[in-house]
């Protein structure tokens, strides 16, 4: 599977390069994208288009056509406007004013490549209603055993004096067959609604909706929630030796009850057979937790994941893979690699803020020094093998922390 991913990653840039060098222009070189409001009255919009990567605007002109009806031939659209904004990511746009709030308009992005006999590429037809509202879904604020507080935000009124907002939800993301009562809003802002009587451990999907006198707008994204379900994540172990490791996880939500048990399941057979478990820890608040495990086999690949159970529902984190050390000099090299991986994982997952990240790094540097300080010749060897570690040790602030 990894080889397939690497092959795809290698082929895509190659195809782009071949296309660029061969002079071929992809049929979808120009794409019609989304639209935005640009005034509170709901009479102005910004239309967006995109020029595929491998091309650039040094030899392309972008513009848009629009009309009150759809045309198969882009030249039959009644209005044509040149793009007035190009960015470094190959998006281009134009602002259009004095539109009718209640009218549905059709639009297409168009591109003309000047150095190839004025080659034209046209995006698909899309629509907009200038006076329509805009709403987004937000992260849920509270999850109970059989309830959940859904959150949304009305971001644009579409020029209307009032808008109605509500949520659609259901157990099938393709059929949100239930909805909350409608709330009338006189201005943009946050709104929420607590839905009750839900089935514990059942996953529900939901989205926010807004409507006014011109149009109805569903939030682009659909979120999901599972009442009563605790939320747990697995992190890479640290402190790995030939026969032990410290398993690490974090409980993000109790799922409704006042307490939740957490533990780890692990094994050295395969990731689908985690046949060993640790003792459990009882948590009354969300937070990080770890358990040191001894009696592991040396030079062996293990798989581990965190598990949580609040007495109503249980959940499991992602499976992480690690390898115990073999007991020779190269073990210290593996310690450095694993500590680097576990530290970067925490930072990439944004589970710590920058200041905590610095503190975490400094703590890991301390562990590295302890692992590498005997004998001195070995310490110098490993530091020379890891330029990043060497650079970190030269930072005055890190030296101060150590």
C-alpha positions as CSV (number, residue, x, y, z in Angstrom):
1,X,0.0,0.0,0.0
2,X,2.8,2.4,0.9
3,X,4.5,1.6,-2.5
4,X,1.2,2.5,-4.3
5,X,0.9,5.8,-2.4
6,X,4.5,6.6,-3.3
7,X,3.9,5.7,-6.9
8,X,0.9,8.0,-7.1
9,X,2.8,10.9,-5.4
10,X,5.6,10.4,-7.9
11,X,3.3,10.1,-11.0
12,X,1.2,13.2,-10.4
13,X,4.0,15.8,-10.5
14,X,5.5,13.9,-13.5
15,X,2.2,14.1,-15.4
16,X,2.0,17.9,-14.7
17,X,5.6,18.3,-15.9
18,X,5.0,16.3,-19.0
19,X,1.8,18.2,-19.8
20,X,3.6,21.5,-19.3
21,X,6.6,20.5,-21.5
22,X,4.6,18.9,-24.2
23,X,2.4,22.0,-24.7
24,X,-0.8,20.0,-24.1
25,X,-3.6,21.9,-22.2
26,X,-5.8,19.8,-20.0
27,X,-9.6,20.0,-20.9
28,X,-10.3,21.0,-17.3
29,X,-7.5,23.6,-17.2
30,X,-10.0,26.2,-16.1
31,X,-12.5,25.4,-13.3
32,X,-15.5,27.3,-12.0
33,X,-15.3,27.6,-8.2
34,X,-17.5,29.1,-5.4
35,X,-18.9,32.5,-4.8
36,X,-18.9,34.9,-1.8
37,X,-21.0,37.9,-0.7
38,X,-19.2,41.3,-0.9
39,X,-21.8,43.6,0.6
40,X,-24.4,43.4,3.3
41,X,-27.2,44.3,1.0
42,X,-26.9,41.0,-0.9
43,X,-26.6,42.7,-4.3
44,X,-22.8,42.0,-4.9
45,X,-20.8,38.8,-5.2
46,X,-17.3,37.7,-5.9
47,X,-17.0,34.8,-8.4
48,X,-14.0,32.5,-8.1
49,X,-12.2,30.4,-10.8
50,X,-9.1,28.2,-10.8
51,X,-6.3,27.5,-13.3
52,X,-4.9,24.0,-12.8
53,X,-1.4,23.6,-11.5
54,X,1.3,23.4,-14.2
55,X,-0.1,26.5,-15.8
56,X,0.3,30.1,-14.8
57,X,-1.2,33.5,-15.4
58,X,1.8,34.9,-17.3
59,X,0.2,33.6,-20.5
60,X,-3.4,33.2,-19.5
61,X,-6.3,35.7,-19.2
62,X,-9.1,34.8,-16.9
63,X,-12.7,36.1,-17.0
64,X,-16.3,35.1,-16.2
65,X,-19.5,34.9,-18.1
66,X,-22.9,34.9,-16.4
67,X,-26.6,35.1,-17.2
68,X,-30.1,34.4,-15.7
69,X,-30.2,31.1,-17.6
70,X,-27.9,28.3,-18.4
71,X,-26.3,27.9,-21.9
72,X,-24.5,25.0,-23.4
73,X,-22.3,27.4,-25.4
74,X,-20.4,29.8,-23.1
75,X,-20.4,32.5,-25.7
76,X,-24.2,32.8,-25.4
77,X,-24.0,34.1,-21.8
78,X,-25.3,37.7,-21.7
79,X,-22.5,39.2,-19.5
80,X,-18.8,38.9,-19.6
81,X,-16.3,40.4,-17.1
82,X,-12.6,40.1,-16.8
83,X,-11.0,38.8,-13.7
84,X,-9.5,41.6,-11.6
85,X,-7.6,39.5,-9.0
86,X,-5.1,36.7,-9.4
87,X,-3.3,35.0,-6.5
88,X,-0.2,32.8,-6.2
89,X,-2.3,29.6,-5.8
90,X,-3.8,30.0,-9.3
91,X,-7.2,31.2,-8.1
92,X,-8.7,34.2,-9.9
93,X,-11.8,36.3,-9.2
94,X,-14.0,39.2,-10.0
95,X,-16.5,41.4,-8.1
96,X,-19.9,42.0,-9.5
97,X,-22.4,44.6,-8.1
98,X,-26.0,45.8,-8.8
99,X,-27.5,42.3,-8.9
100,X,-31.0,41.4,-8.0
101,X,-31.2,39.7,-4.6
102,X,-33.9,37.2,-5.6
103,X,-32.6,36.2,-9.0
104,X,-30.7,33.0,-9.7
105,X,-27.7,33.6,-11.9
106,X,-25.6,31.0,-13.8
107,X,-21.9,31.6,-14.2
108,X,-18.8,30.0,-15.7
109,X,-15.0,30.7,-15.4
110,X,-13.3,31.1,-18.7
111,X,-9.6,31.1,-19.5
112,X,-7.7,32.1,-22.7
113,X,-4.1,31.0,-23.3
114,X,-2.6,33.6,-25.6
115,X,0.5,31.8,-26.7
116,X,-1.3,28.9,-28.4
117,X,-3.6,30.5,-30.9
118,X,-5.9,31.9,-28.2
119,X,-6.9,28.5,-26.8
120,X,-10.0,28.6,-24.7
121,X,-10.9,26.5,-21.7
122,X,-14.3,26.9,-19.9
123,X,-15.4,25.7,-16.5
124,X,-18.7,24.1,-15.6
125,X,-21.9,26.1,-15.1
126,X,-22.7,27.0,-11.5
127,X,-25.4,29.1,-9.9
128,X,-25.8,31.7,-7.2
129,X,-28.6,33.8,-5.6
130,X,-27.1,37.1,-4.3
131,X,-29.7,37.5,-1.5
132,X,-29.3,34.1,-0.1
133,X,-28.0,33.7,3.5
134,X,-24.8,31.9,4.6
135,X,-24.4,29.6,7.6
136,X,-21.6,27.3,8.8
137,X,-21.6,24.4,11.2
138,X,-19.4,24.6,14.3
139,X,-17.9,22.1,16.8
140,X,-20.5,20.7,19.2
141,X,-20.4,22.3,22.6
142,X,-21.8,19.5,24.9
143,X,-22.5,15.8,24.5
144,X,-24.7,13.9,27.0
145,X,-25.6,10.3,27.3
146,X,-28.7,10.8,25.1
147,X,-28.3,14.4,24.0
148,X,-26.1,16.9,22.2
149,X,-25.9,20.7,21.9
150,X,-25.4,21.5,18.2
151,X,-23.7,24.8,17.3
152,X,-23.9,26.9,14.1
153,X,-23.2,30.4,13.0
154,X,-25.2,32.7,10.6
155,X,-22.4,34.5,8.8
156,X,-24.4,36.5,6.2
157,X,-28.1,37.7,6.1
158,X,-28.1,38.1,2.4
159,X,-29.6,41.6,2.7
160,X,-32.7,40.3,4.5
161,X,-34.0,41.8,7.7
162,X,-34.6,38.4,9.3
163,X,-33.3,34.8,8.7
164,X,-34.5,31.5,10.1
165,X,-31.8,29.0,11.2
166,X,-32.1,25.4,12.3
167,X,-30.3,22.0,12.1
168,X,-31.0,18.9,10.0
169,X,-29.9,15.6,11.5
170,X,-30.2,11.9,11.2
171,X,-28.4,8.6,11.3
172,X,-27.7,8.5,7.6
173,X,-25.5,11.4,6.2
174,X,-27.3,11.1,2.9
175,X,-30.7,11.4,4.5
176,X,-30.9,13.9,7.3
177,X,-34.6,13.3,7.9
178,X,-35.1,15.2,11.2
179,X,-34.8,18.9,11.9
180,X,-34.8,21.2,15.0
181,X,-37.3,24.0,15.6
182,X,-36.6,27.2,13.5
183,X,-35.1,30.2,15.3
184,X,-35.5,33.7,13.8
185,X,-32.4,35.9,13.8
186,X,-32.2,39.6,13.1
187,X,-28.4,39.7,12.7
188,X,-25.5,37.4,12.1
189,X,-24.1,35.4,15.0
190,X,-23.9,32.1,16.7
191,X,-26.9,29.9,17.5
192,X,-27.4,26.4,19.0
193,X,-30.0,23.9,19.9
194,X,-30.0,20.9,22.3
195,X,-31.5,17.8,20.8
196,X,-32.6,15.1,23.3
197,X,-34.0,11.6,23.3
198,X,-31.1,10.4,21.1
199,X,-29.9,6.7,21.2
200,X,-26.7,6.3,23.2
201,X,-23.7,5.0,21.2
202,X,-25.6,5.7,17.9
203,X,-23.8,8.1,15.5
204,X,-25.8,11.0,14.2
205,X,-24.9,13.4,11.4
206,X,-26.0,17.0,11.2
207,X,-25.7,20.3,9.4
208,X,-26.8,23.9,9.9
209,X,-29.4,25.5,7.6
210,X,-30.4,29.1,7.1
211,X,-33.3,30.5,5.0
212,X,-34.6,34.0,4.1
213,X,-36.9,35.5,1.5
214,X,-34.4,34.8,-1.3
215,X,-32.9,31.4,-0.7
216,X,-32.1,28.4,1.6
217,X,-28.5,27.6,2.4
218,X,-27.2,24.4,3.9
219,X,-23.8,24.4,5.5
220,X,-21.2,22.9,3.3
221,X,-19.9,20.4,5.8
222,X,-21.8,17.7,7.7
223,X,-20.5,16.9,11.2
224,X,-21.2,13.9,13.4
225,X,-21.8,13.2,17.1
226,X,-22.2,10.0,19.1
227,X,-24.1,10.6,22.4
228,X,-22.6,8.8,25.4
229,X,-19.4,8.0,23.5
230,X,-16.1,8.9,25.1
231,X,-13.4,10.2,22.8
232,X,-9.9,8.9,23.2
233,X,-6.7,9.1,21.1
234,X,-3.4,7.1,21.1
235,X,0.0,8.7,20.9
236,X,3.3,7.0,20.1
237,X,5.0,5.4,23.2
238,X,8.1,6.9,24.6
239,X,10.8,5.7,27.0
240,X,11.0,2.5,24.8
241,X,13.8,0.1,26.0
242,X,14.5,-3.6,25.1
243,X,11.8,-4.8,27.5
244,X,9.5,-1.8,28.4
245,X,7.7,1.2,27.1
246,X,5.4,3.9,28.3
247,X,2.1,3.9,26.5
248,X,0.5,7.3,26.1
249,X,-3.1,8.5,25.3
250,X,-5.5,11.3,25.8
251,X,-9.2,11.3,26.8
252,X,-10.9,14.3,25.1
253,X,-14.5,13.6,26.3
254,X,-16.1,11.5,29.1
255,X,-19.1,11.1,26.8
256,X,-21.7,12.2,29.4
257,X,-21.1,10.1,32.6
258,X,-19.0,11.5,35.4
259,X,-16.1,9.1,35.0
260,X,-14.4,6.9,32.4
261,X,-12.0,4.0,32.5
262,X,-9.0,4.1,30.1
263,X,-6.4,1.5,29.3
264,X,-4.3,0.1,26.5
265,X,-4.5,-3.0,24.4
266,X,-1.4,-4.2,22.6
267,X,0.2,-7.2,20.9
268,X,3.2,-8.3,18.9
269,X,1.4,-10.7,16.5
270,X,-0.3,-8.2,14.1
271,X,-2.4,-5.0,14.4
272,X,-5.6,-7.0,14.2
273,X,-4.8,-9.2,17.2
274,X,-4.1,-6.9,20.2
275,X,-4.5,-9.7,22.7
276,X,-2.8,-8.1,25.8
277,X,-4.2,-5.3,28.0
278,X,-2.9,-3.1,30.7
279,X,-4.5,-2.2,34.0
280,X,-7.1,0.5,33.7
281,X,-7.1,4.1,35.0
282,X,-10.3,5.8,36.2
283,X,-10.6,9.4,35.0
284,X,-13.1,12.0,36.1
285,X,-11.9,14.7,33.8
286,X,-10.6,14.7,30.3
287,X,-6.8,14.7,30.0
288,X,-3.6,12.9,29.0
289,X,-2.7,9.6,30.6
290,X,0.1,7.0,30.4
291,X,1.0,3.5,31.6
292,X,4.4,2.0,31.8
293,X,4.5,-1.6,30.5
294,X,7.3,-4.0,31.3
295,X,8.0,-7.6,30.2
296,X,8.1,-6.8,26.5
297,X,10.2,-8.9,24.1
298,X,13.3,-7.2,22.8
299,X,13.8,-6.3,19.2
300,X,10.1,-6.8,18.5
301,X,7.5,-4.8,16.7
302,X,4.4,-4.1,18.8
303,X,1.1,-2.4,18.1
304,X,-0.8,-0.5,20.7
305,X,-4.0,1.6,21.1
306,X,-5.9,3.4,23.8
307,X,-9.3,2.2,24.9
308,X,-12.0,4.1,26.9
309,X,-15.2,2.8,28.5
310,X,-17.6,5.0,30.5
311,X,-20.1,2.2,31.4
312,X,-22.4,3.1,28.5
313,X,-20.2,3.3,25.4
314,X,-16.7,2.4,24.6
315,X,-14.3,3.7,22.0
316,X,-10.8,3.1,20.8
317,X,-8.0,5.3,19.4
318,X,-5.8,4.7,16.4
319,X,-3.3,1.9,16.4
320,X,0.3,3.0,16.8
321,X,3.3,0.8,15.9
322,X,6.7,0.8,17.6
323,X,9.6,-1.5,18.1
324,X,11.5,-2.5,21.3
325,X,15.2,-2.1,21.4
326,X,17.7,-5.0,21.0
327,X,20.1,-4.0,23.7
328,X,23.1,-2.9,21.7
329,X,24.7,0.5,20.9
330,X,22.2,1.2,18.1
331,X,19.4,1.2,20.7
332,X,20.3,4.7,21.6
333,X,19.9,5.8,18.0
334,X,16.4,4.3,18.0
335,X,15.6,6.2,21.2
336,X,16.4,9.4,19.5
337,X,14.3,8.5,16.5
338,X,11.3,7.5,18.6
339,X,11.5,10.6,20.9
340,X,11.6,12.8,17.8
341,X,8.6,11.1,16.3
342,X,6.5,11.2,19.5
343,X,7.3,14.8,20.1
344,X,6.5,15.9,16.6
345,X,3.3,13.9,16.7
346,X,2.1,15.8,19.7
347,X,2.9,19.1,18.1
348,X,1.4,18.3,14.7
349,X,-1.8,17.1,16.4
350,X,-2.0,20.5,18.0
351,X,-2.5,19.1,21.4
352,X,-0.1,21.6,22.9
353,X,0.4,25.4,22.3
354,X,3.7,26.8,21.2
355,X,5.0,27.5,24.8
356,X,4.1,23.9,25.8
357,X,5.7,22.6,22.7
358,X,9.0,24.3,23.7
359,X,8.7,22.8,27.2
360,X,8.0,19.4,25.7
361,X,11.0,19.6,23.4
362,X,13.2,20.7,26.2
363,X,12.0,17.7,28.3
364,X,12.8,15.4,25.4
365,X,16.2,16.9,25.0
366,X,16.9,16.1,28.6
367,X,15.9,12.5,28.0
368,X,18.1,12.3,25.0
369,X,21.1,13.6,27.0
370,X,20.4,11.0,29.7
371,X,20.3,8.3,27.0
372,X,23.5,9.5,25.4
373,X,25.7,10.5,28.2
374,X,27.5,7.2,28.7
375,X,30.1,6.9,27.6
376,X,31.1,10.4,26.4
377,X,32.4,9.0,23.0
378,X,29.0,7.5,22.3
379,X,27.2,10.8,23.1
380,X,29.4,12.6,20.6
381,X,28.7,9.9,18.0
382,X,24.9,10.1,18.3
383,X,24.8,13.9,18.4
384,X,26.9,14.0,15.2
385,X,24.5,11.6,13.6
386,X,21.5,13.9,14.3
387,X,22.1,17.5,13.1
388,X,18.6,18.5,14.5
389,X,19.6,17.3,17.9
390,X,22.9,19.1,17.6
391,X,21.3,22.3,16.6
392,X,18.8,22.2,19.4
393,X,21.6,21.7,22.0
394,X,23.3,24.8,20.6
395,X,20.2,27.0,21.2
396,X,20.9,29.2,24.3
397,X,17.3,28.9,25.5
398,X,17.4,25.1,25.4
399,X,20.8,25.1,27.2
400,X,19.2,27.3,29.9
401,X,16.3,24.9,30.3
402,X,18.7,22.0,30.6
